[in-house]
């Protein structure tokens, strides 16, 4: 299952600059290996989260695509449990911040403290300096505090007193958010919502999953007994594999057509940004790799349109359902119509 275009590339020419050489194409063995290792993470997460395989899968897709996740739903349905389970499944450093109205930006990014003994300022890193940051109830903090994450999420760095401090690699923010009509919540700025690769909803568990939860948690919390499913080195390798998944020109054109349709749709006041285009492709690569493929299909794109775009676009007329994830009306209906009206490519691999 080697990528077709890799064999068609001309012989390498002498390097004319310091640009890195392109990564080799994935092989069939790579694809199988990716799926096997990634499924260990999913299996680990599902020991804690019952009956929500799609939510767990979407969160893993974002992690493997080096994106950030916004989990939105009512309290008590497992938003934080999903974030903690995913973080506990990989051998990485984890930071956690409980967002509250009195939280300050320096509590997130860090602060420079004067060291009298040495006569200089010393930077004390904040909780954001971790491979995985769990931002719990992110919309309970003020917009000023929320915006402290913007540089970290977009550029993987923090600037303090004119000095830039790089964040660890990989770096992913898993944020939880309560519905906007709940007491004590603030609307996330559009610029910050655009930094999140995916927005997902947990929803209530079905009866069978809820009964299983009662039995498993009667004597303890399954999070306490979790062990790492993969090492950080394995996670980094998964991320590199996902980056090498092939995207055909037809699939690229299909993606750009979908994004372009959000910018011209009469019922949308703000369409998806170029960042959304990039993140939709990156998420689709990770989804394809999870399915054991080394190329992206149009289905990978269409299945991710709602979780990648719903939180980025703004309707021309707001309604109660506009901010509902996977809503059957409002934004969900608009994106559904765009999917139905955009021609799907059928010829060629990955297209």
C-alpha positions as CSV (number, residue, x, y, z in Angstrom):
1,X,0.0,0.0,0.0
2,X,2.8,2.4,-0.8
3,X,1.9,5.9,-1.8
4,X,1.8,6.1,-5.6
5,X,3.3,9.6,-6.0
6,X,6.4,8.7,-4.0
7,X,7.8,6.4,-6.8
8,X,7.1,9.1,-9.4
9,X,9.3,11.7,-7.9
10,X,12.5,12.6,-9.8
11,X,15.9,11.7,-8.4
12,X,17.1,14.0,-5.6
13,X,19.2,16.9,-6.7
14,X,22.1,18.4,-4.8
15,X,20.8,20.5,-1.9
16,X,20.7,24.2,-2.8
17,X,19.6,25.4,0.7
18,X,19.2,24.2,4.3
19,X,15.6,23.0,3.6
20,X,15.0,19.6,5.1
21,X,14.6,16.6,2.8
22,X,11.0,15.3,2.4
23,X,10.0,12.5,4.7
24,X,9.9,9.1,3.0
25,X,6.5,7.7,2.0
26,X,4.6,5.4,4.4
27,X,4.8,1.7,3.7
28,X,2.1,-0.8,4.3
29,X,4.0,-2.0,7.3
30,X,4.1,1.6,8.6
31,X,0.4,1.9,8.2
32,X,-0.3,-1.4,10.1
33,X,2.2,-0.4,12.8
34,X,0.5,3.1,13.2
35,X,-2.9,1.5,13.6
36,X,-1.7,-1.1,16.2
37,X,0.1,1.5,18.4
38,X,-2.8,4.0,18.1
39,X,-5.3,1.4,19.0
40,X,-3.4,0.8,22.3
41,X,-4.1,4.4,23.2
42,X,-7.8,4.1,22.3
43,X,-8.2,0.9,24.3
44,X,-6.6,2.6,27.3
45,X,-9.0,5.6,27.0
46,X,-12.0,3.3,26.7
47,X,-11.3,1.7,30.0
48,X,-12.4,5.0,31.5
49,X,-14.8,6.4,29.0
50,X,-17.7,3.9,28.3
51,X,-20.0,4.2,25.3
52,X,-18.2,7.1,23.7
53,X,-15.8,5.6,21.1
54,X,-16.3,8.5,18.6
55,X,-15.4,11.2,21.1
56,X,-12.3,9.2,22.2
57,X,-11.3,8.7,18.5
58,X,-11.7,12.4,17.7
59,X,-9.6,13.4,20.7
60,X,-6.9,11.0,19.6
61,X,-7.1,12.3,16.0
62,X,-6.3,15.8,17.3
63,X,-3.5,14.6,19.4
64,X,-1.9,12.7,16.5
65,X,-2.4,15.7,14.2
66,X,-0.8,18.1,16.7
67,X,-4.1,19.9,17.2
68,X,-6.0,21.2,20.2
69,X,-9.4,19.9,21.4
70,X,-12.4,21.7,22.7
71,X,-14.8,19.4,24.5
72,X,-18.2,21.1,25.1
73,X,-21.2,19.7,27.0
74,X,-23.1,20.0,30.2
75,X,-21.3,19.2,33.5
76,X,-21.0,15.6,34.6
77,X,-20.9,13.8,31.3
78,X,-17.2,12.9,31.3
79,X,-15.5,15.9,29.6
80,X,-12.6,16.1,32.1
81,X,-12.5,12.3,32.4
82,X,-11.8,12.0,28.7
83,X,-9.1,14.7,28.8
84,X,-7.4,13.0,31.8
85,X,-7.7,9.5,30.3
86,X,-6.1,10.6,27.0
87,X,-3.3,12.4,28.9
88,X,-2.7,9.3,31.2
89,X,-2.5,7.0,28.2
90,X,0.8,8.5,27.0
91,X,4.0,8.9,28.9
92,X,4.1,12.7,28.7
93,X,4.1,15.6,31.1
94,X,0.6,16.8,32.0
95,X,-0.5,20.2,33.2
96,X,-3.9,21.0,34.5
97,X,-5.6,24.4,35.1
98,X,-9.0,24.9,36.6
99,X,-10.2,28.1,35.0
100,X,-12.0,30.5,37.4
101,X,-13.0,34.1,37.1
102,X,-10.0,35.2,39.3
103,X,-7.4,33.3,37.2
104,X,-4.6,35.5,35.9
105,X,-2.7,35.2,32.6
106,X,0.5,34.7,34.5
107,X,-1.0,31.6,36.2
108,X,-1.1,30.0,32.8
109,X,2.0,31.2,31.0
110,X,4.4,31.9,33.9
111,X,6.0,35.0,35.4
112,X,9.5,36.6,35.7
113,X,10.6,36.9,39.3
114,X,13.5,39.1,40.4
115,X,16.4,37.1,41.9
116,X,18.1,39.4,44.3
117,X,21.0,37.0,44.8
118,X,22.0,37.1,41.2
119,X,20.6,40.6,40.4
120,X,18.5,39.4,37.5
121,X,15.0,38.3,36.6
122,X,14.3,34.5,36.4
123,X,11.3,33.1,34.4
124,X,9.1,30.7,36.4
125,X,7.2,28.6,33.8
126,X,3.4,28.3,34.3
127,X,1.2,25.2,33.9
128,X,1.2,25.6,30.1
129,X,4.8,24.1,29.9
130,X,3.7,20.5,29.6
131,X,3.2,18.1,26.7
132,X,-0.6,18.0,27.4
133,X,-2.4,20.8,29.0
134,X,-5.9,20.2,30.4
135,X,-7.7,23.5,30.5
136,X,-10.8,22.7,32.6
137,X,-13.9,24.8,32.1
138,X,-12.0,27.3,30.0
139,X,-14.9,29.6,29.5
140,X,-15.3,30.4,33.2
141,X,-12.2,32.7,33.0
142,X,-12.3,36.2,31.7
143,X,-11.5,36.8,28.0
144,X,-8.2,38.4,29.0
145,X,-7.1,35.2,30.7
146,X,-8.4,33.0,27.9
147,X,-6.3,35.0,25.4
148,X,-3.1,34.1,27.3
149,X,-3.3,30.8,25.6
150,X,-3.4,32.2,22.0
151,X,0.4,32.4,21.4
152,X,1.0,29.0,23.1
153,X,-1.7,27.3,21.0
154,X,-0.7,28.8,17.7
155,X,3.1,29.1,17.9
156,X,4.0,26.5,20.6
157,X,5.8,29.2,22.6
158,X,5.3,31.8,25.3
159,X,6.8,35.3,25.3
160,X,7.4,37.0,28.6
161,X,9.2,40.3,29.1
162,X,10.4,40.2,25.5
163,X,11.9,36.7,25.8
164,X,10.6,33.7,24.0
165,X,10.3,30.4,25.7
166,X,9.5,27.3,23.5
167,X,7.0,24.8,24.8
168,X,7.7,21.0,24.9
169,X,7.1,18.9,21.9
170,X,4.5,17.6,21.3
171,X,2.1,20.1,22.8
172,X,-1.7,19.8,22.9
173,X,-4.4,21.7,24.7
174,X,-7.4,19.7,25.7
175,X,-10.0,22.2,27.0
176,X,-13.4,21.6,28.4
177,X,-16.2,24.1,28.1
178,X,-19.7,24.3,29.6
179,X,-22.6,25.5,27.4
180,X,-22.8,29.2,27.0
181,X,-26.2,29.6,28.7
182,X,-24.9,28.3,32.0
183,X,-24.2,30.7,34.8
184,X,-20.7,32.2,35.1
185,X,-19.5,31.5,31.5
186,X,-17.8,33.8,28.9
187,X,-17.9,33.4,25.2
188,X,-14.5,32.3,23.8
189,X,-13.2,34.9,21.3
190,X,-13.3,33.9,17.7
191,X,-9.5,34.0,17.4
192,X,-9.2,31.5,20.2
193,X,-12.0,29.2,18.9
194,X,-10.1,29.1,15.6
195,X,-7.0,27.7,17.4
196,X,-8.9,24.5,18.3
197,X,-8.6,21.8,15.6
198,X,-11.7,20.0,16.8
199,X,-14.8,20.7,18.9
200,X,-16.6,17.6,20.2
201,X,-19.5,16.8,22.4
202,X,-19.7,13.9,24.9
203,X,-23.5,13.6,25.2
204,X,-25.3,11.5,27.7
205,X,-24.3,7.8,27.9
206,X,-26.8,5.1,26.9
207,X,-28.4,2.9,29.6
208,X,-25.9,0.1,29.1
209,X,-22.8,2.3,29.3
210,X,-24.3,4.1,32.4
211,X,-24.9,0.7,34.2
212,X,-21.3,-0.4,33.4
213,X,-20.1,2.9,34.8
214,X,-21.9,2.3,38.0
215,X,-20.4,-1.1,38.5
216,X,-16.8,0.0,37.5
217,X,-16.8,3.1,39.8
218,X,-18.6,1.6,42.8
219,X,-15.3,0.8,44.5
220,X,-12.9,3.3,42.9
221,X,-11.9,5.6,40.0
222,X,-10.6,3.7,36.9
223,X,-8.3,6.7,36.2
224,X,-6.3,5.8,39.3
225,X,-5.2,2.5,37.8
226,X,-4.3,3.7,34.4
227,X,-0.8,3.0,33.0
228,X,0.8,4.5,29.9
229,X,-0.1,2.8,26.7
230,X,2.7,4.4,24.7
231,X,5.9,6.2,25.4
232,X,6.5,9.8,24.3
233,X,8.9,8.6,21.6
234,X,6.2,6.3,20.2
235,X,3.7,9.3,20.2
236,X,6.2,11.5,18.4
237,X,6.7,8.7,15.8
238,X,2.9,8.4,15.4
239,X,2.7,12.1,14.7
240,X,5.5,11.9,12.1
241,X,3.7,9.0,10.4
242,X,0.4,10.9,10.2
243,X,2.2,13.8,8.6
244,X,3.4,11.5,5.8
245,X,0.0,10.3,4.8
246,X,-0.7,11.2,1.1
247,X,-3.3,13.8,0.1
248,X,-4.1,13.7,-3.6
249,X,-4.7,17.0,-5.6
250,X,-8.4,16.0,-6.0
251,X,-8.9,15.7,-2.3
252,X,-7.1,19.0,-1.8
253,X,-9.4,20.6,-4.3
254,X,-12.4,19.1,-2.6
255,X,-11.3,20.5,0.8
256,X,-10.7,24.0,-0.6
257,X,-14.1,23.9,-2.2
258,X,-15.8,23.0,1.1
259,X,-14.0,25.7,2.9
260,X,-14.7,28.2,0.2
261,X,-18.4,27.4,0.3
262,X,-18.5,28.5,4.0
263,X,-17.2,31.9,3.0
264,X,-19.9,32.6,0.4
265,X,-22.9,30.9,2.0
266,X,-25.7,33.4,2.6
267,X,-26.5,32.0,6.0
268,X,-23.0,32.5,7.3
269,X,-21.6,35.8,8.4
270,X,-18.0,34.4,8.9
271,X,-16.6,31.5,7.0
272,X,-13.8,29.2,7.8
273,X,-10.2,30.5,7.9
274,X,-7.2,29.2,6.0
275,X,-6.1,27.8,9.3
276,X,-9.3,25.7,9.2
277,X,-8.2,24.3,5.8
278,X,-4.8,23.3,7.1
279,X,-6.3,21.7,10.2
280,X,-9.0,19.8,8.3
281,X,-6.3,18.2,6.1
282,X,-4.1,17.4,9.1
283,X,-7.0,15.8,11.0
284,X,-8.0,13.8,7.9
285,X,-4.4,12.5,7.6
286,X,-4.6,11.2,11.2
287,X,-8.0,9.7,10.6
288,X,-6.8,7.9,7.5
289,X,-3.8,6.5,9.4
290,X,-6.1,5.3,12.2
291,X,-8.0,3.3,9.5
292,X,-4.7,1.7,8.4
293,X,-4.5,3.8,5.2
294,X,-1.5,5.8,3.8
295,X,-3.8,8.1,1.8
296,X,-6.7,10.4,2.5
297,X,-10.2,9.7,1.1
298,X,-12.9,12.3,0.6
299,X,-14.8,10.5,3.3
300,X,-12.1,11.4,5.8
301,X,-12.7,15.1,4.9
302,X,-16.5,15.0,5.0
303,X,-16.6,13.1,8.3
304,X,-14.5,15.8,10.0
305,X,-16.2,18.8,8.5
306,X,-18.6,19.3,11.5
307,X,-16.1,18.9,14.4
308,X,-13.5,20.9,12.6
309,X,-15.6,23.8,11.2
310,X,-18.7,24.1,13.4
311,X,-17.0,26.2,16.1
312,X,-15.2,28.4,13.5
313,X,-18.1,29.7,11.4
314,X,-20.6,32.3,12.6
315,X,-24.2,32.3,11.3
316,X,-25.8,35.4,9.8
317,X,-28.6,35.2,12.3
318,X,-27.8,33.6,15.7
319,X,-30.3,31.2,17.2
320,X,-30.4,29.1,20.4
321,X,-28.9,26.1,18.5
322,X,-26.1,27.9,16.8
323,X,-23.5,26.9,19.4
324,X,-24.7,23.3,19.8
325,X,-22.1,20.8,18.7
326,X,-23.5,18.4,16.1
327,X,-26.8,20.3,16.1
328,X,-29.5,19.2,13.7
329,X,-30.3,22.9,13.0
330,X,-28.3,26.1,12.8
331,X,-24.7,25.6,11.9
332,X,-25.0,21.9,11.7
333,X,-27.7,22.2,9.1
334,X,-25.7,24.8,7.1
335,X,-22.6,22.6,7.0
336,X,-24.7,19.6,6.0
337,X,-26.1,21.5,3.1
338,X,-22.6,22.5,2.0
339,X,-21.5,18.9,2.1
340,X,-24.5,17.8,0.0
341,X,-24.0,20.5,-2.6
342,X,-20.2,20.2,-3.0
343,X,-19.2,17.6,-5.7
344,X,-17.2,14.7,-4.3
345,X,-14.2,13.5,-6.3
346,X,-14.2,9.8,-7.3
347,X,-11.2,9.2,-9.7
348,X,-7.7,8.2,-8.6
349,X,-6.4,7.0,-5.2
350,X,-7.4,9.2,-2.4
351,X,-9.8,11.0,-4.7
